[in-house]
Amino acid sequence: MNIPEKLLNALNTRYIDFVYKTSRITFSGALDLISESAARNRHYIVVFWHGESYCFYPLLKGKNQYILTTKDRRGDYITALCSYFGYSTIRIPDTFEDGKHIARIKNRLKDAGGGNLVITLDGPLGPYHQPKEFPFFMGLILGYDVLSISCKVKYRIRLTKRWDNYTIPLPFNKLHFHFHEPLSIEGSDLKDHFLSKRSAVKDQLEALQASTGK
């Protein structure tokens, strides 16, 4: 990263830290599954919408999370943010057709003794709020359940010209996170490209959004 990019990254990390320090952060649902996953030796594919990702950076620090991101400049930015908050990143291309990157992800987690794998549900490039197959495929490969997290932000800026409607929370705020019950992934789900599980996770997230008037 060049000097302007480093300055921007420093500003971003300090800003989201300030938001958390000045805001009321509340939780509901299955938070204990994440908090105790290492002790239970049970790990998850953690998913949320790409547009809400900035809200999540301080949330799970110290809980053995591995963030999947890309090898481009966007990935450089995410890697720098993750490093500040104590996450490890596993970097792959936007798209790939062979199995070497999947093997790399498996080996990285195996070498670390396990860990939750965090993947944006509709990332890295959309379409908006359309769950991709990849998180569910990795759940099948790793034997991990898929655990989705909803986010409600009372005061926010939304970048509507971006494909993901990227959300920037404001300071002195109220942020609420709901940890949904995880979904197990079976070999039979591969037959329909995980359509039923993808729909179920989308329903989880959108039901909460509707109930909170987001």
Secondary structure as UniProt FT lines:
FT   HELIX           3..22
FT   STRAND          24..29
FT   HELIX           31..35
FT   HELIX           37..40
FT   STRAND          44..48
FT   HELIX           50..52
FT   HELIX           53..56
FT   TURN            57..62
FT   STRAND          65..70
FT   HELIX           73..85
FT   STRAND          88..92
FT   HELIX           100..111
FT   TURN            112..113
FT   STRAND          116..120
FT   TURN            121..125
FT   TURN            128..129
FT   HELIX           134..142
FT   STRAND          145..153
FT   STRAND          156..159
FT   TURN            160..161
FT   TURN            163..164
FT   STRAND          166..169
FT   STRAND          174..179
FT   HELIX           187..192
FT   TURN            193..194
FT   HELIX           195..212
//
